[in-house]
Amino acid sequence: MPLATMASASSFLRLPAPLLAAALLLCAIAATSPVTAGTGGRGPINTNGKTYTKVCDPSRFASLGLDMSRFRYCDASLPYADRVRDLVGRLTLEEKVRNLGDRAEGAEARVGLPPYYWWGEALHGVSDVGPGGTRFGDVVPGATSFPLVINSAASFNESLWRAIGAVVSTEIRAMYNLGHAELTYWSPNINVVRDPRWGRASETPGEDPFLVGRYAVNFVRGMQDLAAGASSSGAGDPFARRIKVSSCCKHFAAYDVDAWRDADRLTFDARVTERDMAETFERPFQMCIRDGDASCVMCSYNRVNGVPACADAGLLTETVRRRWQLHGYIVSDCDSVRVMVRDARWLNFTGVEATAAAMKAGLDLDCGMFWEGARDFFTTYGVDAVRQGKIAEADVDNALGNVYLTLMRLGFFDGSPEFEALGAGDVCSGDHVELAADAARQGMVLLKNDARRLPLDPRKINSVSLVGLLQHINATDVMLGDYRGKPCRVVTPYNAISNMVNTTHVHACDNGACDTAGAIGKAARTARIADETIVIAGLNMSVERESNDREDLLLPWNQTGWINAVAEASPNPIVLVIMSAGGVDVSFAQNNSKIGAIVWAGYPGEEGGTAIADVLFGKHNPGGRLPLTWFKNEYVNQIPMTSMALRPDAARGYPGRTYKFYDGPAVLYPFGHGLSYTTFTYASATTGATVITVPVAAWEHCRALTYRSGGGAAPSPPPACPALDVASHRCDESVRFAVTVRNTGGVGGDHVVPVYTAPPAEVGDAPLKQLVAFRRVFVPAGGAVEVPFELNVCGDFAIVEETAYNVVPSGASAVIVGDDALALSFVVTINLAVSA
């Protein structure tokens, strides 16, 4: 999605700084100014100056001079598909085309169809980013601003992710009733963080495709599912299942380069193997659609192996709609169709040709930009594309059918009685704000804690020195990150820490002004006068965000220098709090004994200050885990961002990517790293080898397996069935086990139990290990909790072979529970028994 509302226009981003600032201001004004009904008024439905919560209201039709009973699309006794067919059939070609963009014009005067704004953002709370239908004002001044997605992912808590989605959708429904929002939202972002320099890491759940996929499933379910006990109707037809708010998984596919050196997302061609597509780039989207039943997918700007993602029938029609069975619509990232012509210059297509190619590939809705004075490409060129014979009018009908069927499911036409009582009191409620604070606490990660430096005891502290950049200490802006709306309130680290201790001495400086001798000296003097020193440092959206990838992994603005100076001056080891999304090379702090503890706070949302203080002063025992690997800066000199391969490339000297394939010395903190104020142990009754016999029937397919190079690597004699093709098997075999987690310390706390599998040692070019399950549990001090797991053989022991087959290898795989010294493991031998 575009940065704010404008980042996809390369010409816009290349403006001189003064003009860019002015343009940003104008766009901000445009995005927050009310729009009248005559220009596509904001929802729910504005007709002749009156708002309605449903299209099919007899009084609304009467005000238009129409008889609703004559329009079968308003007959609620008919199936949704029949009603949509009637609606689309009533429209002229010109009317149809005018409804193919994110600002659909409707056909109100003639058939009663009102305009609709499709563009909505809800990445980590209701947002007014974009020229869509969401706005804040006197009635709804703000909405709950949750931590950025990378923070929420660090909780490894599926119930939390679903709860966040449910709260966000409740606030959307309340705002819809008040005429301040629409019902379709282009969130979540589920692109995998393949490279630590990617600027959009804050928006995503991290580097592991399974973790990203489980986040997607739960957030989408929270956004879309009706409350327990509510009727979703549909009678088993997924296209008729009613939904609360439409959620959209983006950006499909292989998108994770924004602006790195000479590469930018508008022209980048992601060269990806089918193996990596299946194993990494597609998997979260498959989970989002199949398990989350998302009602929308957004295609990305970039090309994939030469073809624009939004014009790739193999990706959109064959994969998303046919293989994965999407029950919804496909939308372009905003301006993606124009990008094919203007930036990528793909096949020298004209606007008509690009429009036809995208629609025939399966794109239903074209989101466009608004500052260039041009309409969406579909609405601009759609009529000509039909009349020139590039597409059939039936292609237009099919696209409109997908988008209006989604609005039928949302109750846009018939209303949603279970949500009509929601109002202003259901936005920024006390429960919602507390959930934002709890989410921020759960996502905090304790990276270092030498000699139990944390937690601090406020009863024993007379004063604290708070040192750092002003933007971090008084983080009214930084904590909210990107794609944010107006928060209910903001609790800064300064606010919250000042409430914990009597005296807080503050030394804050601005970007670029902290490395002078005077500034460093003042910071050091501030550290000397207090019992404890807390340094808050890190990055912000000027360093990492959409359209801005990083060049390195270092702290900017000479923060390293003055942090070391403060640590040296402090009588006690200092505490360092890092705000960032991506990993930062803080090896200087990890190796400095005068820096006693390091906490990663991420971008923790409106209640971030509360969460930081609660962790530092022991009101909350941190249990978060890193959802991506933190590398030392030397990693970025070993591989360019534009190399899409996940596995090591020995010929080029490239290391592997992510914890699944990188096995080098540049790791600072591994994926899943996170400490606690207490200690845990694991025990399991499953200690010996487990043998699973998987019968392979005569009609099933065995596949070849890649073995490690070198003598004696491959088994001798080779097994009759080296690997089983998952696609041909029933896949009902499973492995069950339980892990007892015991808290051997003096304070209760949450603990994340991750489960990995590793393929047989002789298998070559496979993941070192892969996450297949996780649970977050609370264990009281001195207590124990038994955590059960069930692993499906096809789902959890399978690997993607070089040929892109998804296979279960025969032989001794490993199950690894936990990370680092806490881990326990056992062997599962899979015997593929071929029928005679």
C-alpha positions, 0 to 999 in steps of 0.5 A: 500500500502507498505511504500515507496516500502518495508513495506509489507515484515515483514522480511525486517522491522525486520532488525537491524537499520543499515541494515534497513537504508542501505536497505532503501538507496538501495531501494531509489536508485532503485526506482529513477534509470531509467530502460531500455526497456529490463527490462520493460522500463518506459512509455509511450511505449519504442520500439527499443529505440523509444517512442510511445504514443500508442500501435497501431501505424503502424510504431511501429509494422513495427519496430518490423517486424509485420503488424498491420493490421493483429491484430484485437485488433488494429482495432479501429472500433471494440468494446473494448471488442472484441479487448481485447478478440482478444488480450488475445486469441493470447497469450500463457498460459505462456505469459498470466501469465507473464502479471498478475503482476504489471510489466507486460512483454507484448509479444512484439516480437510476438504480439506487446504487450509492457511491462507495469508498473501498479504501480503508486501513486498519493495520494496527487500529482504525486509520484515516490514511488514504482518500477512503471512507474513514475520518475522525472528527468531533463525534469520533476524535480517535480510535484505539492505536495498538502496537505495530504488527511486529510488536504484536507478533513478538507476543506469539499469542494467537488469542491476542491477535484475534482479540485485536482484530475483533476490537478494531472491527468493533470500532469500525462498525461503530464509526460506520454507524456514525457515518465516519467509516466504510466496511472494507479494510486493506489489512493485514500486511503479511509479507515475510521479512526476508531481509533485515533492511526492509523498511516495512518490517514494522507492518509485518509479523516477521520472518517466519512464514508459519508465524506470519500465516498464523497471525494473518488467520487470527487477525482476519478471523477477528476482523471478519467473524461475527460474534459467537452465537450470531447467525452467519447464514449462508447455509454452508455457502462460503460466498454467502457467509456474513462477515463483520468487516472485510479484511484484505491480505496484502501484498501478493506476492514476493514483495519486500524491496521498496527503495534500496540503492537503484532498486524500487518497488515500482520497477523491481522484478523479483526473480524467485524460484517456484520452491521459494514461492511455495515455501516462503512467499506464498505460504502466509497468503495460502493460510490467510485465504484457506484458514482465515477465509479472508474476503480480499487479497491485494496484489503488489507493485512488483513483477514476479519473474518478469510479469507484474503481480497484478497482471499474472493470471497464474498468481491471481486466477489460478492460485488465489481464486482456483487453488486456494478458493478465495471467497471475495475480491482481488484489489490492486495495490494503489496505482499498480495498473498505472505502474505497469505503463508509467514505471515498469513500461511492461511490454510497452502496454497502453492504458487500455492494454494494461487494463485488459491484461489485469482484469483478464488475469483476475483483478477485480478492483483498481485502486488509484491515486488522486493527486495527479488528476487522473482516475483509476486505470480501470475506470478510465480505460475500461469502456475502451478495453471492451469496445476495442475487443481487449476484454469481454463485458462479461469480464467486467460483470465478473469483477463487479460480481466479486466486489458487490458479493462482498458488500452483500456479505457485509450487510451493506445492502440489508443492514446488520442488526447485531451492530446497529447499537454500536456508537461513539462509546464503543470506540476508545473504550476502557477495555479497548485501551487496556487491550492496547496496553496489554498487547504492548506489554506482551510484545516487549522482549528482554534481550539482555539482563546481566546480573538480574539488572532488571526489574528496577525496584521503585521503592529503592530508587530516589531518582532516575535519569532518563536520557535519549532522543526527545522523539523517543523519551516523549514518543507521542509520534514514534510509538504510533508508527505508520498507517496509524489513525488518531489515537485515543491518547498517548502515554509516553515513556516519560509520562509513565516512568515519572509516575513510577519514581519521584524524581526524573532527570531528563536529558534529551536531544534532537536528531543529529545534535547528540554527538557534540562534546557538549551534548555528550558531556551533559548526558554524562552529567545527567547520568551521574546525579541519579540512582538509575539511568535509563536510555531510550534510543533507536530508530523512527519512521524517517529511517525505516518505513514504506518507500525507505529501506535501510542501508545498514543495521546501525543506530543513526545519529551517533547514538552508539557514541553517546550511549557508551559515554552515558554508560561510562559516566553512570555509577551503575550499569544502565538500562537501554530501551530500543525502539525499532521495527527491524533489528539493530546491531547493538553488539556494542551494548551486548558486550558492554558490562556497563550496559546491564539490560536491553529491552526491545520495545518496538513501536508499541502504540498509544499505551507504549509508555505504560508497557515500557514502565511496567516492564522496567519496574517489574509490574510485568514480567516480559515474555515476548520473543523476537519474530525476526533474527537480529543480525550484526551489521556485517550481514548487509555487506554479504548479500544485496537486498535484491537477491531473492534466494533464501538458501545460501549461494556458495558461488556468489558467497551469499549467506542464507536468509532468516533462521531457517537457512542462515548458519553463519557468525553474524547473528546477534540475537536469533529468531525466538530470542527473549529472556524473562525475570524468572527461569523455566525448565522443560520436561516431557514423557516423550524422550525416546524415538517415535516411529510413524509408519505412513502407508503409501498406497499404490495410487500415491506418488513417491518423489525423489529426494535431494541428499547432501553431497559427499560420500555416505550422505545418502542412505544405502540402500536407498529407501523404496519411497524416499519422499511422499508427495503430500498432495496425493496423501490423506494426511491423517497421521500425527504425532502427539506429545506434551511438554511440562513447563516449570517455573523454577524462579520466584516470579510468575510469568508468561512463557512461549513454547515454540516447536520446530521440526528438522528434516533427516540429517542426510537431506540436502538443501533443506531448512535447518529447522522450521517453526510448526507450532507455538503456545504462550502460557502463564506459569506461576512462580514454583508452578508447572503447566502441561502444554499438549501438542499434536503435529500432523505428519504432512503439515509439520514434517514436510519440506519443499523439494527442489522440484517444488513438490511438498513432500514428507521425507522418509527417515529420522526427523527431529522435533525441537521444543524451545530455543537455546539452552532450554530446548529439548528434542526427540526423534520421529522416524517416518517409515514410508511403507509402500503397498505391494 
